């Protein structure tokens, strides 16, 4: 989600509430002999409020699986709440702990909580510029889920173009037309290049070290092919294959940036689940002892 002017109220509200929570904690702490603790009434209220905000933030993942009831609110509102109320929960939990690490369970809870916040902030940071980077660097962007299908379509197009190249060459051989006959060496090089580089690049997941994954190397490779004896008459077909490789390279870049954009969720989501589990464990241990 892009942080824009629509987040201003959320930001101001979060800052005001955080400042009020810290101010109230400081005032109560000074008035309480020995200072506030997590087991005191104010401490418990801070813990309940912080836990409620964490649960609210965690319910974002479940929002996709429930009907679009109007009283739940839009996903955009939940995303904003997930960001700002999630950050506010950190302040409330800090007050609940009395700014102390606590025991073993509490230390584990703090570590997981900190990592959850860090991964969330990192993901939010990525979302501020990576989508625009994808737009500027990928001129032939396609739906991410459709990229495997698009790759297969490109591979089939390349196969048809190669078939037309061999057909044109066969016709030139029969007609014995000067300049339209492909030499044995050119045939071998073209077929080897197609099988070793073009098909794996179009139909599979291109490696960044692949020849056609690098624009300059790909351009030089196709320029070398076009200069081979007897390939001038199929230049159009070769250029179309080259264009397919260029488009696949663009889609591969989109895939790479997409993985970076969403890869942080592989850490953030399990950490969020672990945070909720440890929070319940902390509550049970605190009540038991």
Protein Blocks (a to p, Z undefined) as FASTA:
>chain_A
ZZdfklmmmmmmmmmmmmmmmmmmmmmmmmpghiaafkbmklmmmmmmmmmmmmmmmmmm
mmmmpccdfklopfklmmmmmmmmmmmmmmmmmmmnoopgbimklmmmmmmmmmmmmmmm
mmmmmmmmmmmmmmmmmmbbccfklmmmmmmmmmmmmmmmmmmmmmmmmmmmmnopghia
ccfklmmmmmmmmmmmmmmmmmmccdfkbmklpmklmmmmmmmmmmpghilmmmmmmmmm
mmmmmmmmmmmmmmmmmmmmmmmmmmmmmmmmmmmmmmmmmmmmmmmZZ
